[in-house]
Amino acid sequence: MGYVWDNEFNTVGQVFRHFGVWLLPASCAGAVIVWRRRGIVPRWTLGLACSLAAFASLSQFALSAFHGVTNHPFGVLALCLFVCVLGAMLLVVAAGDGTLIVAGVLLCLSGLVLEFTELFFVMDRMNTIFKFYYPLWVMFGIAAISLVWRAGTKEEGAGRALSVPSANPARIAVLSTSFFAFGICLAGSAANLWIMPRFHRIDGPRPTLDGTAYLERVDGDEARMLRWLQENIKGPVPVVEAWGDSYREFARVTMHTGLPSILGWDYHVQQRGAPRVEIEKRKLEIRSFYESSDQDHARSFLRKYNWPLVIVGNIERRAYGNLVGQKVALEGAGYRVLAVFGPVAVWGPDR
């Protein structure tokens, strides 16, 4: 675990872009419910609940500041504090109301977790954000729907604060604000759905649900090679292919066929428990294998990894040069060409 620094903090606008569709109605409805029920509990009880929620929230900020982090995103931290305090107040005024208890717990937890993801990271910043934001979205959503529904329900018989007529302006304001906010976010989602299929980061047919459809346009020879592997190679046969940076064209055989590679995207491999020393060792081994024409060296490498298939294509040439000696080394190690697709070849043991 580590600390997030000022160049990676989110803004309030970015947080609302993710959670605004739920935060706005939850905040409005929750505030109205607390106001309506404020008379059923002593004021010191509300004050104590707010103090405890604030302490839990501010403790995370203090821990971050203690470790030297500066320029904190005070807007986001204030939002998290507000959500925690609102959740605590709902728990106090719930008076046994199960809906309010659930909503209050969810808001308290959501505020604290959202603040945690802003100040700290687990393994890395990006994975912390998207792995925590998914459940947060659901938690905020359940709380918002519960509170809007509860705010629109007539309450009677629990004291002056609960004797609210059905045409209360506050209820109308809450529902109107909620529907307005939901409409804006829905319009934004519709715009996203219209824009993203037309956003050509890589050439390919649009629209489509086929994640491999781009292959034919980008590199038809690679596409045919991958289809051949899918159709002709059965079982977990290991594959040697070029190693390179994550989120690029590397590890494409593993991605499209499921065949195990000697080394995939290094950081993802490390996240799943592989020692960094072993990862760096394999990088060097793969490079040495492709760049060497030594038959004994090739045979030793192939034997170590249980006689894998070897891919020699444009990606390997871009990564390791023209591979002039590769053919000599593979033939000397007892390998032959299993399939050729233009400049792309699949080599395997001559058995």
C-alpha positions in Angstrom: 0.0 0.0 0.0 1.2 3.5 -0.7 0.2 7.2 -0.6 -1.3 9.2 -3.5 0.5 12.5 -4.3 -0.8 15.8 -5.5 -0.2 15.1 -9.2 -2.7 12.1 -9.1 -5.5 13.5 -7.0 -9.0 13.8 -8.5 -11.2 16.9 -8.6 -14.7 17.2 -7.3 -15.9 17.3 -10.9 -14.2 14.1 -11.7 -15.8 12.4 -8.7 -19.2 13.7 -9.7 -18.7 12.4 -13.2 -18.6 8.9 -11.7 -21.0 9.2 -8.8 -23.1 12.3 -9.4 -26.1 10.4 -10.6 -26.4 8.9 -7.1 -24.7 11.5 -4.9 -27.0 14.4 -5.7 -30.3 12.6 -5.0 -28.8 10.8 -2.0 -27.6 14.0 -0.5 -30.8 15.9 -1.1 -33.1 13.1 0.1 -30.9 12.3 3.1 -30.8 15.9 4.2 -34.6 16.2 4.0 -35.1 13.1 6.1 -32.6 14.2 8.8 -34.4 17.6 8.9 -37.8 16.0 9.2 -36.7 13.6 11.9 -34.4 15.9 13.9 -36.9 16.2 16.8 -37.0 12.5 17.7 -33.5 12.3 19.1 -31.5 14.6 21.5 -29.3 17.1 19.7 -26.2 15.9 21.6 -26.8 12.4 20.0 -26.7 14.0 16.5 -23.6 15.9 17.5 -21.8 12.8 18.8 -22.6 10.9 15.6 -21.3 13.7 13.5 -18.1 13.9 15.6 -17.4 10.2 15.3 -17.9 10.2 11.5 -15.7 13.3 11.2 -13.0 11.7 13.3 -13.0 8.5 11.1 -12.8 10.7 7.9 -10.2 13.1 9.2 -8.0 10.3 10.5 -7.3 9.2 6.9 -6.4 12.7 6.0 -4.1 13.1 9.0 -2.3 9.8 8.1 -1.7 11.1 4.6 -0.5 14.5 5.8 1.8 12.9 8.4 3.7 11.1 5.7 4.4 14.3 3.9 1.7 14.5 1.3 0.8 18.1 0.4 -1.8 19.9 -1.7 -4.6 17.6 -0.7 -7.8 17.6 -2.8 -9.8 19.4 0.0 -12.9 19.6 -2.2 -13.1 15.8 -2.6 -12.2 15.3 1.1 -15.0 17.7 2.1 -17.4 15.8 0.0 -16.3 12.5 1.6 -16.7 14.1 5.1 -20.2 15.3 4.2 -21.2 11.8 3.0 -19.9 10.2 6.2 -21.6 12.7 8.5 -24.9 12.4 6.6 -24.7 8.6 6.9 -24.1 8.9 10.6 -27.0 11.3 11.1 -29.3 9.0 9.2 -28.3 6.1 11.5 -29.1 8.2 14.6 -32.6 9.4 13.3 -33.5 6.0 11.8 -35.3 5.0 15.0 -35.5 1.4 13.9 -36.3 2.1 10.3 -34.5 -0.6 8.4 -34.3 1.4 5.1 -32.6 4.3 6.8 -30.2 2.1 8.7 -29.1 0.4 5.5 -28.8 3.7 3.7 -26.9 5.2 6.6 -24.4 2.4 6.8 -23.8 2.4 3.0 -23.2 6.2 3.0 -20.8 6.0 5.9 -18.8 3.2 4.3 -18.9 4.8 0.9 -17.6 8.1 2.1 -14.7 6.4 4.0 -13.8 4.1 1.1 -14.0 7.0 -1.5 -11.7 9.0 0.7 -9.3 6.0 1.0 -9.1 5.6 -2.7 -8.3 9.3 -3.0 -5.4 9.3 -0.4 -4.0 5.8 -0.7 -3.4 3.0 -3.2 -3.1 -0.8 -3.1 -0.5 -2.1 -5.6 -1.1 0.9 -7.9 -3.3 3.9 -8.4 -5.2 2.8 -11.5 -6.2 -0.6 -10.1 -7.2 0.9 -6.8 -9.5 3.4 -8.5 -11.4 1.0 -10.8 -11.6 -2.0 -8.4 -13.0 0.2 -5.6 -15.2 2.4 -7.8 -17.2 -0.5 -9.1 -18.7 -1.4 -5.6 -18.8 2.2 -4.6 -21.1 3.0 -7.5 -23.5 0.2 -6.4 -23.4 1.2 -2.8 -24.2 4.9 -3.6 -26.9 3.7 -5.9 -28.7 1.5 -3.3 -28.4 4.3 -0.8 -29.8 7.0 -3.2 -32.7 4.9 -4.3 -33.6 4.0 -0.7 -33.4 7.5 0.5 -35.4 9.0 -2.4 -38.1 6.4 -1.9 -38.1 7.1 1.9 -38.2 10.8 1.4 -41.3 10.4 -0.8 -43.1 8.3 1.8 -45.6 10.0 4.2 -44.5 9.6 7.8 -47.0 9.9 10.7 -47.1 9.4 14.4 -43.4 9.8 15.3 -43.4 13.4 16.7 -43.8 16.8 15.2 -40.9 16.4 12.8 -42.5 13.3 11.2 -46.0 14.7 10.7 -45.4 15.9 7.2 -48.2 16.3 4.7 -47.9 14.4 1.4 -47.7 17.7 -0.6 -44.6 18.9 1.4 -42.5 21.3 -0.8 -39.3 19.6 0.5 -40.4 16.3 -0.9 -41.3 17.8 -4.2 -37.9 19.6 -4.3 -36.1 16.3 -3.5 -37.9 14.3 -6.2 -37.5 17.1 -8.7 -33.8 17.5 -8.0 -33.3 13.7 -8.2 -35.1 13.3 -11.5 -33.3 16.4 -12.9 -29.9 15.0 -11.9 -30.7 11.5 -13.2 -31.9 13.0 -16.5 -28.6 14.9 -16.9 -26.5 11.8 -16.2 -28.7 9.7 -18.4 -28.2 12.2 -21.3 -24.4 12.1 -20.6 -24.5 8.3 -20.8 -26.5 8.4 -24.0 -23.9 10.8 -25.5 -21.1 8.4 -24.4 -22.8 5.5 -26.1 -23.1 7.5 -29.3 -19.5 8.9 -29.2 -17.4 5.8 -28.1 -18.3 3.5 -31.0 -17.2 6.3 -33.3 -13.9 6.8 -31.5 -11.3 5.1 -33.6 -8.3 4.6 -31.4 -7.5 1.7 -33.7 -8.8 0.9 -37.2 -11.7 -1.6 -37.2 -15.3 -2.0 -38.1 -17.9 0.1 -36.2 -20.2 -0.8 -34.5 -19.3 -4.3 -33.4 -19.2 -6.5 -30.3 -16.3 -8.5 -31.8 -13.1 -7.5 -30.0 -11.0 -9.3 -32.7 -12.6 -7.6 -35.7 -9.8 -5.0 -36.0 -7.2 -7.7 -36.7 -7.9 -8.1 -40.4 -7.4 -4.4 -41.1 -4.4 -3.9 -38.8 -2.5 -7.0 -39.9 -4.2 -9.7 -41.9 -1.2 -12.1 -41.6 -1.3 -11.9 -37.8 -5.1 -12.5 -37.9 -4.7 -15.6 -40.0 -1.9 -16.9 -37.7 -4.1 -16.4 -34.7 -7.0 -18.2 -36.3 -4.7 -21.1 -37.3 -3.5 -21.4 -33.7 -7.1 -21.4 -32.4 -8.2 -24.1 -34.8 -5.1 -26.4 -34.8 -3.4 -26.2 -31.4 -5.2 -28.1 -28.6 -4.3 -28.0 -24.9 -2.1 -25.7 -22.9 0.9 -25.6 -25.3 3.4 -22.8 -24.2 4.3 -20.1 -26.7 7.3 -17.9 -27.2 6.5 -14.4 -28.5 8.0 -10.9 -28.2 7.8 -9.2 -24.9 7.1 -5.5 -24.7 5.2 -2.8 -22.8 1.8 -3.4 -21.4 -1.3 -2.2 -23.2 0.3 -2.5 -26.6 0.5 -5.2 -29.2 2.6 -7.6 -27.2 1.3 -10.8 -25.7 -1.2 -10.9 -28.5 -1.0 -14.7 -29.0 -1.9 -15.3 -25.3 -4.7 -12.8 -25.4 -6.4 -14.2 -28.5 -5.8 -17.9 -28.1 -5.4 -18.5 -24.3 -2.1 -20.4 -24.9 0.3 -19.7 -22.0 3.2 -17.3 -22.9 6.7 -17.4 -21.4 6.1 -13.9 -20.2 3.1 -11.6 -20.5 2.7 -8.0 -19.5 5.3 -7.7 -16.7 3.4 -5.6 -14.2 0.3 -7.7 -14.4 2.4 -10.8 -13.9 4.0 -9.2 -10.9 0.6 -8.4 -9.5 -0.3 -12.0 -9.6 2.6 -13.0 -7.4 5.6 -13.6 -9.8 8.9 -12.4 -8.3 10.3 -9.3 -10.0 13.7 -11.1 -10.4 12.1 -13.9 -12.3 10.3 -11.5 -14.6 13.4 -9.6 -15.5 15.2 -12.9 -16.0 12.6 -14.0 -18.5 12.8 -10.7 -20.4 16.5 -11.2 -21.0 16.1 -14.9 -21.9 13.5 -14.1 -24.5 15.6 -11.3 -26.0 18.7 -13.5 -26.1 16.7 -16.3 -27.7 15.4 -14.2 -30.6 18.7 -12.3 -31.2 21.0 -15.3 -31.0 21.9 -17.8 -33.8 23.5 -20.2 -31.4 21.8 -23.6 -31.8 22.9 -24.9 -28.3 21.6 -21.7 -26.7 18.2 -22.1 -28.5 18.0 -25.8 -27.6 18.7 -25.1 -23.9 16.0 -22.3 -23.8 13.4 -24.4 -25.6 14.0 -27.4 -23.4 13.7 -25.3 -20.2 10.2 -24.1 -21.3 9.0 -27.6 -22.4 9.5 -27.2 -26.2 7.1 -24.3 -26.8 5.7 -23.0 -30.1 7.8 -20.1 -31.4 6.2 -17.1 -33.1 8.3 -15.2 -35.6 6.4 -12.2 -37.1 6.5 -8.5 -37.6 6.1 -7.7 -33.9 9.1 -9.9 -33.1 11.1 -8.2 -35.9 10.2 -4.7 -34.5 11.2 -5.8 -31.0 14.4 -7.7 -31.7 15.7 -6.8 -35.2 15.6 -8.7 -38.5 16.1 -12.2 -36.8 18.5 -13.3 -39.5 20.0 -16.0 -37.3 16.7 -17.2 -35.8 16.0 -19.7 -38.6 19.4 -21.3 -38.2 19.0 -21.6 -34.5 15.6 -23.1 -34.6 16.4 -25.7 -37.3 19.5 -26.7 -35.3 17.4 -27.1 -32.2 15.1 -29.6 -34.0 12.3 -27.2 -35.0 10.4 -26.8 -38.2 7.9 -24.4 -39.7 4.3 -25.5 -38.9 2.5 -22.7 -40.7 3.4 -19.5 -42.7 1.3 -16.5 -43.2 3.3 -14.0 -45.3 6.1 -12.7 -43.0 4.5 -14.5 -40.0 5.6 -18.0 -39.1 4.8 -20.5 -36.4 7.6 -22.9 -35.5 7.3 -26.1 -33.5 9.2 -29.2 -32.6 9.9 -31.6 -35.5 8.2 -34.6 -33.9 
